Amino acid sequence: MATRPWSFVMTAVSVTGAAAYAYFLVHVFDPLLYVLTLAGVVLLHAAANVLNDYYDTVRGVDVAGAPTTLYRQHPIIAGIMSPRQVRDYGVALLTAGLGCAMIIAAIRQLLVVFLALIGVVLLFTYSGPPGLKYRALGELGVFLSWGVFMWVGTFYVLTGNLSFLAAVAGIPVGLLVAAVLTANNLRDIEFDLSRGAKTFVALIGRSKGLYFYAGEIFSAYISLATLALMGVVPVSSLLAFMTFPQAYKLLRVFKAKIPEAADPMTAALVRSFGALYTVGMLMGAFLK
């Protein structure tokens, strides 16, 4: 539970979406490479979650009664693990994720390891030094991870080619995953300020933060429509617009009151959107 497995759906959406896009563009798919990529990226994501708990605790941000401890068992605050155990567990997950990258590199090229190391850098700098999440840059780091590098990396692993189009196709998903972090920060805004954590929404305030959150979600649908209009993704990808009522309902809930489970609720939208986005791209591949 310390790895927060509910969040892995976002990683599965990015990796699977990128794999579907590779199949749409060049009709290539390797089940072994897909599974290795998914396993490696999930392990790195798990490491990020665990190390985030470690760094937030040693920085004094995560304490008893903190919002994050109200909807889940925090491994350190709940007394389940010591800070050192959490740190070592995070490093072990990180090592396992890089191990998957090494296996893939033996099949492809060492560039896979370089791409994985970029992910590791984003992982450490998010809550570790210099602490992107504390410098109002958390959303940018999340967008780059889930909307750019996971898509480019997965596309490269499956096809052997780097593609700018893969990064562009990941924009809608990257925006929604960034919104998950914004949802978390909106819920924690008063507490974060009291602990000296300067997230982006903490700096701009709750009212503007809600507009920013809505902007991320609406931009995901706008960017999808634009990509389909430009022919970057198939028209059938617009199937993801079926989730718009879910997004609208979510925004109404947030406007009334930020729920304690703000981030898992937003992640549920990512799951629905991502699933239909992937199905739409596969439909486009078969029609093509």
Secondary structure, 3 states (H helix, E strand, C coil): CCCCHHHHHHHHHHHHHHHHHHHHHHCCCCHHHHHHHHHHHHHHHHHHHHHHHHHHHHCCCCCCCCHHHCCCCCCCCCCCCCHHHHHHHHHHHHHHHHHHHHHHHHHCCCHHHHHHHHHHHHHHHHHCCCCHHHECCHHHHHHHHHHHHHHHHHHHHHHCCCCHHHHHHCHHHHHHHHHHHHHHHHHCHHHHHHCCCECHHHHHCHHHHHHHHHHHHHHHHHHHHHHHHHCCCCHHHHHHHHHHHHHHHHHHHHHHCCCCCHHHHHHHHHHHHHHHHHHHHHHHHHHC
